[in-house]
Amino acid sequence: MAEPADVHFLEQAASLKPPASPRAPGPLSGEECLRLFDAQLGSRHLDLAARWLRAQDRGYYTIGSSGHEGNAAVAAALRPDDPALLHYRSGAFFLERARVAGEADPLRDVLLGVVAAADEPIAGGRHKVFGSHRLHVIPQTSTIASHLPRALGVAFAIERAARLGVASPWPRDAVAVCSFGDASANHSTAAGAINAAVNCGFQGLPMPLLLVCEDNGIGISVRTPPGWIEAAYASRPGLAYFSADGGDLEDACAASRLAAEWVREHRRPAFLHLRCVRLMGHAGSDVEAAYRAPAEIAADLAADPLLRTARLLVDRGIATADEVVRLYEAKRRDVLRRAEQVMDAPRLASAAEVTAPIRYRERSPGAEEPGRGEPVTVAQAINRTLAALLDERPGMVVFGEDVARKGGVYGVTRGLMKRAGAARVFDTLLDEQSILGLALGFGLAGMLPVPEIQYLAYLHNAADQIRGEAATLPFFSAGRYRNPMLVRIAAYAYQKGFGGHFHNDNAVAALRDVPGLVIASPARPDDAAGMLRACAGAAERDGRVCAFLEPIALYHARDLHEEGDGGWLAPAGGTVPLGRGRTYGDGRDLTIVTFANGLRMSLRAARRLEAGGVRCRVLDLRWLAPLPVDDLLREARATGAVLVADETRRTGGVSEGVLAALADAGFEGRAARVASEDSFVPLGDAAAHVLLSEDAVVEAAGRLLGRAR
């Protein structure tokens, strides 16, 4: 069935008549008009080809750019080395940038994504995205507004990397551009990122960010109130505002040039408001007639940016109506020929191929080396290791809420700003999405970001920046882009006399199911130091995103069994292989598997059990991902009885994964678990009713071994 936008364009373009006197030349030369029209035509016919491929059951993506082709003007106003994070309707931008950079065949590249071909050069057939490492187009998924915090980070990192002498992919005078729709502008993620950008400018910090809102007035079926985007952003202090009719190529080019030049000169954020229309619905499956009146659809067709550019060409005597139609049909043939060539291209053929960019690399784990020097606490070990890493890695930056001047709520980062300088250790806004967005930008700029999330509960305000942005980037770029990042998170419960839920959270499920994420959970000072180094290495070497869960209640612990025994102190400075556990004891009756606060409880419980004749060994998992399965199986088979002591919740907690790993490996011994309750952590002494305890570990061991009292 013919698309109304296609039919309407041909009918109207063929009937265009030149004016009595040619239209006066505008800001674009005739050659520039034809060049940009070519990008617009290519984008339109990619949309039509995507729907044709879907009808043949050969294509899988039909969200198009029709009505938004004015964004070619934004690409023309920028340089090809300006990093771009693009809206999924930015097809004409992508084609124009590819032309400027001399990309061989961007039409074919986009179509390979539509058919999910394995040799597609952007995502390798994993998703249809606009992206290219060579074009500095950073692939973005369709998640609403989730790429704005990363755009904030990219813009901030441009000059910070240059200031620190880090070899960045972008020159110091580059401008970061981020496009999004009017519906996305209402998302809290967008509001937070724009606020953070303005805040940076207010402080005098360089923030060369061009925000491009492609406003078509509707989000799927929900209308944006007329005038809302202008009302919300046109008079915001600290945010330069530029506006243009996205259907008028000359107006769009003039405004885009002004906006890009302003950001490049002033190094401050600007908001470019492009008024657009949406043609052909939200996607191929969208029936617009169900929620839009015929007159409204007809008005958008009349405002088709391709038709308006065609009228510009005819009015200025650059092309005749017949020539416009010939250009349109020639582009159709060109795109359809490519679509036919790629429609049966090989797809990803196995789980191994699909997951290749995010799989943990099989490396020799290396030898574990003990720490050296005086015994220290967990907090001191982390502090000293961060200091050493900052000395060794000039591109490493440490940042978050209260980490610089105060040195962190628990003093873990104390002295680091004085040691490394305020450009490398600095405080941020109280906005976890912006904190992680900065980290995403720093990683792309060739740096090693070490952001701090002040409490585990606060991570959930911004978990999508790890799940939907950091973890997916190598997946959707076939490994061409990486997100080296080491996220420090003050975690878990058991703080005495402090907190309640938001300062004693024990929920890690949001992290455990993120593919490819490294999750470190040290308990002892020597492990904290060695694992921090392992995470820094994995981030730098393999581009890994690492979550480093620091047990708050053990930060300043010194003793294990009795007051003054110093049993929880250890030297820092050793090494710990990624994905390897650590065993305490060699008992043959019971293996207790645990981590973090559970290690201290389990070691104390093991001594009590030994007094009753039960000889235990305790396995500290240390790594929640990748789980040390080999170590787990070895220690489980050594006793034939396994008790998992899990301080996280029974539902969604770590013990589920441990028991599943044992079952998957065919473990035939006895296995049980004891975990915290499915509850938020209450304030005060009530917490003891829902959290794992030493007594609970001892009692569960007795039940498992048939020695319950």
N, C-alpha and C positions, 0 to 999 in steps of 0.2 A: 504494500500500500504506500502510495507516494506521501512524503512528509509535506504538510502544508507550508512549512518554511521554504522548502525547495521549490514547490510550485509557485508560491507567491513571488519569490525572488525572480524567477525566470519571466513570469508574466510582466512584472513591473519594470524590470531592467530592460526588457526588449522594447518597452514603450517610452523609454526616456528620450526627451528631445533637448537638443542644445538650446540655451537661452538666446535671445536676440543678440546680446553682446556677451562675450565670454566673461565668466566670473573672475574677479581680480585675484591675482596670485596671493596665497596665504603664506603661513609659516613653513609650508612644505613645498619642495620642488616637485615637478611632475614625476621625476624618477623616484623620489621618496614615496610619493603617493602610490605608485604602482608596486613598489617593493612591499609596502605595508599591506596593500590590498592582497598581494600574493600570500602573505602570512595569514590574513583573515580567511581567504579562500581555502587554504590548506586546512585550517582549523575546522571550518564548516564541513568540509568533505570528509575529514576524519570522523566527525560525529555521524554523518550519514553512513559512512562505511561501517562504523561500529554497529549500527542498527541493522545494516544489511548482513553483517557477519553473524549477529545474534539470530536473525531470521533463518540463517543457514545452519544454526546450531554449531557455529565455529567460533563465536566470540562470547566474551563473558563480562563485558563492561560497557555500559551505555550512558553513564553520566557524562554529558558533553559540555562544550563551551559556547554553544550557539546563543547569540545575543550579547556575549561578553567579548567579542573579538576586538573591541577597542583597547584591550590590554596589550595589544601589539605596540601601542604607543609608549607604554611604560618600558618595555624592553628596548625600544629605540632610544629612549632617554638615558639609559644606563649603559655601563660598560660590561663586556662579557666576563670581567673578573670581579664584578660585584656579586656577592653571594645572594642567591634567591631561594626563598621558601614559598612555594607556589600553591595557591588555591587549586582545587581540581577543575576549575573552569578557566584555567590560564593557558589554554592550548595555543592561542595566537602569540602570547608572550614567548612560550617555549620555541615555537617555530622561528620567530624573529631573532631570538638570541642565537639559535643554531645557525641561522643564515649569517649573522654578523661574525660568529666564531668560525665559520667555514665547516660546520658539521656536515658529514657526507650525506646522510639520508635520514633526517629526523622523522619524516612521514613513516618510513618503514619501521623505525624504532618504536614509534607510538603504536603502530598496528601490531607489532610483535607483542606488546604489552596487552593489547585488547584480546588477543587469542591465547594469552598465557604461554607463549613459546619459551622453551628452555634457553634458547640463544638470544633472547631479548636482552639488550645491553644495559638496561637500567636495573631491573629487579630480578632478572633471570627467570621470568615467568611466574613469580610469586604474587605479583599484584600489578595492576596498571597504575603507574605513577609517572608524573613528570619529574625526571631527574637525570643528571649527567655530571659525573665528576669533572670532566673536561670543561663543561659549560658552567661550572660552579652553581648548578641547580641541585639543591639538597633534597632528596626524595621525601615527600610527605604523604601520609595516608589520608583517609577521608575523615578522620576524627575531628569533630567540630572544635575549631580554635586551638587544638592542642599544640600546634606548631608555633604559636606566638611567643611562649616563654623561651623556646629555643632561638627564635629570631632575636629576641632581646639579648640572649647570651652571645649569639654570633656578632651582633653589633657592638656589644661591650668588649668582646674579645679582640676585635680588629686592632684597636689601638693599644689595648693592654698587652697583647702579644708583642707588638712592635716595641713597646716601652721596655719589655723584659728581654728583648733580643731573641725571641722565639721565632723560628722559621715558620711563618704562617702561610696558608695558601693564598691569602689576599693581601694586596698592598695597603699601606697605612691610610691612604685616602679613599679606601673603598667604602661603598654604601651597601648596607644590608637591606634587601627589600622583602617584604612579606605581604602576600595577598590573601584576602579572605572575603567572605560574603557578609551581607548586612545582617543575616540571622546569626552568624557566628559572632558578630560584634557585641551581641548581648550576653554571650557566655561569660561566666565568671573567670574562666581562664584568660580570655581576651582582655577583660576589664583589669585583671591583675597585672598582666604583662604590660599593657599600655600605661597603667599607673606607675609601674616600676620604671619604665622608660622615661616618663615625664619627671619622676623623682630624681633619676640620675642627672638629667639635664638641669634640674633645679639646683643640684649640688655642684654643677660645673663639671661633671664627669662626661667624657665623650660618649655620645650615644647616636651614631650615624645610622638611624633606622628609619626607613621609608615604609610606612604602613599604607597599604592600598586596599581600600574597601570597595569591592565591586558590588554595588548596590542595585539589585534587580527588584527589590521591593517584596520579595517573597522567599520564605524558607520552606521548601517542599510545598506545603499547602497553607502555611501560616503567614499572613501578611505582616510586613513591617509597617508601622504607622507612617503615612507620608510625612516627610520632613524630620523623622526621628534621628537619622544618622547626623544630619547637619545640626540639629538641636543639641545632640549629645557631644559632638566633637568640634564644631566650628569655632567655639569661643572658649575652649579649654585652655587655661594659662599654661604656658610651657610646651604647647603642642601646636606647631604651625599647621594651618589648615589650607588645603588647596582643593578646588572642586572643578569638575569638568563633566560635560555631556559625553559619556563613553561611546555614544553612537556617532558623534561628530569627530572624525579622525583628526581634523586640524585642532579642534579645541582640546581633545585628549592629549595630543602631542605637545601643545603649548603648555598645558598645566603640568604634564609629566616632567617636561624639561625644567620648568620653574621649581617644582618640588624636589627633583633629584639634585639640581644645582644648589638649592638652599641647604639640603642635608649635607651635601659634600663640603660646602663652604663652612657651615656653622657647626657641624658635628653634633646636631641636636635632632630629636625625632620630629617627623612631620607626618601628617595624615592626608593622603590623597583620596578624595571621594569621587569615584567614577560612577556616575548614574548609568545603569545598564537596563536591558530588558532580558527576560529569560524566554528563549524559544525552544520548542520541542519538549517542554516539560522538564521535570527534575531528572528523569532518566527514562529509558525506553519503556519501562513497565508502568510509568506514571500516566494516568488518564486525567489530563487537566480539566476536561469538561465536567468532572465530578465536583470541582470546587472553584472554577473560574467561569465567569460569564462569557458568552461568545464575543461580546463587544470588547471585553478586556483583552482576550486573546488576539482579536483583530487589531487592536491598537498596538500591541507589541510587534505584530508582524509588520505593521506600517512603519515602526521605528527600527526595523532590522538594520544593524550597523553596516552589514554588507551592502544593502540597498542604498544606504546613505553615502557610503564611500563611492559606490557606482555613480550616484548622482553627482558627487564632487568631481569625479573624473570627467564626466560628460560636460558639466557646467564649465569646467576650466579648459575644455578642449583637449584634454590629455588622451581621451579615448572616446570612441563612438559607442552607442548602445550595442551595436552588433559586436564590436570588439570586446566589450564587457562580457557579453554572453559567451563569446568564444573562449575568453579566459576562464570563465566559470566552468564551462563544459570540459575544457582541456584539463583543468585541475581535477574534475570528477574522474576522468579517464585515468589520469596519473595515479590518483589515490586508489581507485578500484583495482587497477592492475597490480599494485603492491598488495592490496588486500587478498586478491586471488593467489598471489605468490606465497603469502604467509599463512593462509587459512589452515593448511594441513601441516604446519611446521611441528616438529617433535615437541611434546610437552615434557615436563619433569616426570621421570619414570619410576621414582622410588622415594621412600621416606628419607633415605640417606641423601639423595639429591636435594630434596626440599629443605632439609635441616642443615645442610653443609655450612652455611654462613654463621650459624649460632651454636654448633656443636662444640663441646669442650674438646680441645685439642689433646690428642694422646701424646703426652710428653713423658720422658723419664722424670719421675717425681723428685729425684735428687735426694741427697742425704739430709737428714735433719741434724742440725747442729745446736748444741745447748747455748744458752745465753752466757754472757761474760760480764764480770764486774760485780758491783755491790748488789745485794738483793733490793728490789724495789716493789712498789705496789703496781696494780694494773694501770691506774691513772698515770703514774710516773713512767711506766714502760711505754705507754702510748705517746705521752708527751715527748720523751726522749727520741723515740723512733720518728715521730713527725719532724722533730728538729733536724735529725740526721738526714731524712729524706729531702727536706727543704735545702739543706746544704749541698746534697748530691745532685739535685734536679732543679736547675734554674727555672724551668717551665712549670713547676708545681705551684699551685695556689691553694690556700686553705681559707675557707670563708663560711659564713652562716650567721645566725643570730647570736650575738654576744661572744663570738669566738676571739675577737681581737683585743680590745682594750681590757675587757673583764677577764679574758682567758677562759671563757666557757663557764656555764653554771657550776660545774664541778672542778674547775681549775685545770682541765685536761689540756687546754691549749695555752696555758699561761706562759708568757714570755716569748711566744712564737712571733708576734708582730714586731717586737723589739729586735729579734734576731734576724728576721727575713725582710722586714720593711712592710709598710702599709699597702704597697702595691701587690704584695703576695699573700698577706694575711689581713683580712678585712671583714668588717661587719656588714650585714645586709639588712634589707627590710624584713619585717616579720611576715614573710610570705613564702611558704615552702615551694610553691609552684615556680616563683621567680628564682629561688635559690637553685633548684634543679635545672631550670632553664639556663641560668648562667653556666652551670656545669656542662650542659649539652653544647653550648656555644664554645666554651673554652676547649673542650675535647676536640671539636672540629678544627679549632685554630692551632692544633699541634701542642697543646698544653696538657698537663695532668691535673685535673680539678679534684680537690678533696673537700666537698661540701659537707657541712654538718647539719643533720636534722636533730633538733634539740631533744625531742622525745619520740619514741616509736609511734605513739598515738598520732603525732603531728604528721607523720609520713602519709597517712591516709588522706590528708588534705590534697596531696599531690602525687598519689601513687601512679596516676596515668602518665606522668612525665618519665617514670621508669618503665612502666608496662607498655604504654602506647607510643612512646617516642624513643627513649634510649635503647630499649631491648629490640625494637622493631627496625631500627635504622640499618644495621648490617643485613638483616633479613630482606628488607625491601630495596637494598642496593647491591645485593649479591656480594656483600663484603667490601665493596669499594669505599663505603663510608663506615667509620667506626666511632664508637662513643667511649673512649677511655675515661673512666670515672671511678672514684673510690668514695662512696657515700658513707660517712660515719654517722651512726645512729645510736644515741643513748637509749638503751633498751631494757625490757623486762621489768619485773616487779621487785618486791622485797625491800624497798626503801623503808627505813625505820622513821616513823613519826612524820611522814611527808607524803603528800600526793593524792591518792585516789586514782581513778582510772587514767586520766590524761598524763600522769607522771609515773604510772605503774602498769603500762600496757603489756600484755603477753601474747598478742596476736601477730603471727608471722605468715598466715596463709596468703596474704596479698603478695608476698614476696616469693613464697615457695613454688608457686605455679607459673612464674615468669620464665619462659624458655631462655636458656643461655646465661641467666643471671648467676653470678658467683655470690654465695651467702656465707660469710665468715662469722663464727660465733665463739670467740675465745673466752676462756674463763680465768686462766692464770696469766701472770705478767709476762713470762717468757713466751708463751703462745701468742699473747696479744702483740708483742713486738715482732715475732717471726711471721705471723699471719698478716700483719699490716704490710710488711715488706713483700710478702708473696702477692698480696692484692695489688700493690703498686706495680710490681713486675708484670702481673697478668694484664693490668690496664694498659701499661705502656707497650708491652710486647705484642699482645693479641687484641688490643682495643676492648678489653672486657669491661663490662659494667659490674662493679663489685659493691655489695652491701655489707658493711662491717658493723655487726651488732655488738655493742659494748654493754656488758651487764653493769648497770648503774650501782647495784647493791654491792658489787665486788670491786668498784673503783679503788676504794681506800682500805679494803680488807687486808689484814696483816696476819691473822691467825687462822689455824685450821681446827684443831681439836680443843686446845685450852688457851685461855688468855695469856698472851706473851710468848706463845711457842713459835711465832714467826713462820708458821707453816704455809702461809699464802703469799709469802714474799719469794721472789726469784730474780735472778739476773736477766736483764734484757739484752738484746743484740744478737740473738741466735737466728736460725732460719727454720721455717716450717714449710714442707711441701704442700702445695695446693691439693686439697681433696684427700688428705691422709689424717686418720684419727690417732689418738694417743692412749695407750693402755697403762693402767696402774694396777700392780699386783699380778699374781699368777695363780690365784685360787682355781680349783677344779670343780667347785660345786655350782657356782652361779656367775653369770656375766651380767653386770648392770650397765646398760647403755644410756648415756645421758649427754648433757652439754650445758654450758653457761652456769647459772646458779645451781643447776642440778648436779654438777660435778662436785661442788663442795658438800652438798647434802649427801650425795652417794658415797663419797669417801668416808664421811662420818658414819653413815649407816653401815658401810662395809666393816668398819671397826667394831661396831656393836654386834653385827651378825657373827663376826669371827669369834667374839667372846662367847657366843652361843654354839660354836662349832661349825658354822657355815663359812667356808673359805671362798672369797669372792675375788673377781677381777673387775675393774671398772674401765669401760671404754668411753673416753670423751670423744664424741664425734668431731668436734671442732668446726667442721664444715657441714652446713645444712644443704648446700648445693655447690659443687657436686658431692653427693653423699658418699662417704668412704665405704662403699659396699664391700670391697675386698677385706678391709680391716674388720668390718662388722661380721662377716661370715667366718673369718678365722677365729675371732674371739667367741662367737656363738658356738661354733663346733667344738671349741676347746672344753666347754662345760656341758653343752647340751641343754642348758637352761638359760633363758634370756628374760631379763626384766628391763623394760624401757621406762626410765624415770624422766618424765617430760613436764617441764614447767609451763609449757604452752597449753592451750585448751584441748580438751579431749576431741572436739570436732574441729577439724582443720589444723590440728597441731602436728608437731614433728613426728610423734610416735606412729601416726598413721603411715607415713612414708617408710619408717624403719621396719614396721611389721610387714608391710607390703614387699619390701626388698627381701626380707627373709623368706616370705612365702614364694616369691618369684624364683628364688634360688633353690627352692626345694628343701629348705631347712626342716628337719624332721624332729627336732627337739621340742621342748616345752617353751612357750613364749607368752608373756603377758605384759601389760603396761599399767602404769599409774601416772595420772596426769592431773592438771588443774581442771577445775570445773568449767563448764560452758557458761561463763559469767564474766561480766566486767569486774574489774578489781575495785572493791569499795574502799572507803576511807577508814583508816585506823585499824584496830584489832580485828575488825570483821573480815579483813583480807585473809586472815589465817584460815577461815572456813572454806575458801574457794581455791587456794593456791596449794601446789605441791609442797609437801613438808618432809623432813627427815623421818619423822615417825611413820608417815604414809609409805615411804620407801621400805622401811624395815618390815612393816605389816604386810605389804604386798609380796615381799620376798618370802616371808613365812608361808603365805597362802600358796604361792607358786611351787614351793618345795614341799608342801604338805606338812608344814610345821607351825601352822597358825595356832595361836594360843586361845 
